[in-house]
Amino acid sequence: MFHVPEKFRVKLSGYPEGDATNGAFVVRLKHAQNVFVIASDGAGWEHVSVSRKDRCPTWEEMCQVKNLFWGDEDVAMQFHVPEKDHVNNHPYCLHLWRPKGVNVLRPESIMVGFKNL
């Protein structure tokens, strides 16, 4: 279930504060790393954009953000869209998406690798 971590919410000058599932957040992750997150849920999607000032977020950082905004059992994903549809408003920003009310189709874990080696 999509939820926002209120303790990380920030107010941006000139912008509305947001609501229960929309807004801006500065999230302090493990190892004292901060990421800036914008959360939204509209047009049938739950979405967070995750950015840093110095580089793109790592896989581990994206996992931490995913677990803050969704539950452990929820599926959220990143998309690689056709090049003609690329939008890049920030050089160090990645996105997580989850469609509302849809069971996300995904491959069996064995197609990725072995769980217990």
N, C-alpha and C positions, 0 to 999 in steps of 0.2 A: 504494500500500500504506500502511495506517495505521501510524504510528509516533509515539512521543512524544520531544520534545527533552529528554533527561535533564538537560542543563545548566540548564534553567529550572525543574526540579521543586522544589516546596516541601513542607514538612511542616506540616500544620495541627494544632494542639493538639486532642487528643481524637478525631482521625480517623486511619484507617489511611493509610499512605504511598501505597498504590496498587501497581500491578504494571506489567508491560511495556506495557500499553495503557490504563491507568486511573490517574488521579491529578490533582493540582492543580499549576498552573504559573503563575509570574509571568514573562511573556515581554516582553523588551525589544525593541521594534520599531525600524525606521529612524526617524530624527528624535527619538530618545530618548523615545519613548512607551512606557509600560508598560501591558499588559493582563493581566487575570487570566483564566486558562483552566482549565476542568475538562474532562478528557477521559474518555470511557468507551466501551466496546464491549460491548454486551449486547443481547439480544432481537433479534438480526439486524441491528443498526445500529452504525456507528461515529459518534461524536458529540463535538463540542466546544462548550462554551458559552464565549462571549468577552464580558468585561465590563470597563468602566472605572468609576472613581468619579465622574467629572464629566459624562459624556455617553455616548451610544451609540458603539460603534466605527464608523469610516468604512469605506467600500468598500475602500480601500487597506489599511487595518489588517486587515480580514477576509481579504483576499487574502494578506497576509503570513502570517497564522495558518494559512490553508488550506495554503500551501506548506510550512509547518513540520511539519504533522501528516500530510499526504498528499503524494504525488508530483506533479510538474508535469502529468502526463497523467491523473491521477485527477480524477473529477468529484465535487464535494461541493456541497450545495445548502442553501438556506434555504427554509423553508415558510411559507406564509400559509394557516393552517387556518381552518375556519369559526369565527366569533366565539364560538359556544357552547363551543368546545374551547380557547379562549385560556387560557394559564397565564402569569402574570407574577410571578415571585418577586424580580425585581430590575429597577429602572426602566431600567438602561443595559446590558442583556444581549441579545446576539444569538446564534444557534445555527447551526452547520454540521452537516449530516447526510450520511451515505453508507450506502446499504444494502449489506450483506455479500453477496458472491456474485451480484450482479445487475449487468448492463450497463444503466446508466441511459439511458433514452430522453431525447433532447434535440433541440430544433429545429436546423435548419441555421443557420450563422452569418449568412447573408444575411438571415434574418428579424429579426436584431437590428440590423444595419447593414452598412456596407462596411468591409472589413478595411484596404484600402490606398487612402487618399484622397490 
